[in-house]
Amino acid sequence: MRPARRDFADAEALADGLAEAVVGDLRAAMAARGVASLAVSGGTTPTLFFKTLAQRIDLDWSKVVVTLVDERWVPEHSDRSNARLVQLNLLRGPAGAARFVPLFQGGTTPEPAKSAAALAAVPMPLDVAVLGMGNDGHTASFFPGGDNLHAALTGEGPVVSMRAPDAGEPRVTLTLNVLTAARALYLHIQGEEKLETLRKAEAEGPIEAMPVRAILKETRTQLTIFWCP
């Protein structure tokens, strides 16, 4: 399946559209299985989406389990923590009733086994995964030059650690196997620079050079790209 794309006039319209799509997916999951799981990404792009989604009162948030696509191995009080971003912007208002499962589990170095154990509380396969993309073509923590990039792209386990020249802190990330098994998969990007990166990634080339290509080539789940200028 080729990725679908939805373009919006601005960030507010995109946040509304993506929130509407995600709520529909989560509501369908609850109707089918009684609970729903959502994995989200960090960075600056999803903040408005988080705030918009958090206010959705047409969803029983007590039946939603939220986790992260990837995480820097830093304490939750760090400004670099994706968990902190989610706590401050998503798990507020109605969405405060959701259960949050962090990937950081303490200690000074990444321990994927501990993160994987924590994920036992998250219904799998994921009902929704919302990804971002860097201008270097990374998504999740699939970084060009990452020390465990091959394992992240081909491994059967749920979590791997990742160190890369442009990653900053050591990280843990859900594997491609977990992300592409999601029942709904979204790529959330904003700005002309990200659109140009997307165009480069859509062209032929090695996945290792632009790992987001692994998501763009996925055929198990329909990927929908949400973009605005």
BELFENRA-V495895 format. One line per field, one symbol per residue. ss: DSSP state (H for helix, E for strand, L for the rest). phi: phi as a letter, one per 20 degrees, with the letter a starting at -180 (. if undefined). Layout:
BEGIN
ss = ???
phi = ???
END
This chain:
BEGIN
ss = LLLEEEEELLHHHHHHHHHHHHHHHHHHHHHHHLLEEEEELLLLLLHHHHHHHHLLLLLLHHHEEEEELEEELLLLLLLLLHHHHHHHHLLLHHHHHLEEELLLLLLLLLLHHHHHHHHHHLLLLLLEEEELLLLLLLELLELLLLLLHHHHHHLLLLEEEELLLLLLLLEEEELHHHHLLLLEEEEEEELHHHHHHHHHHHLLLLLLLLLHHHHHLLLLLLEEEEEEL
phi = .fgeccdcfbffffgffffffffffffffffecncbccdcdenegegfggffffefeeceffddddcdfbbfecfffffeffffgfffddeclgffffeddfefcnnecgcgffffffffedgcfgfbcdddbefenebldeegnffdffffecfefeccebcbgdemfgccbfeggffeegfcccddcbnfffffffffffffrffffbfggfffefcfcfededcbf
END
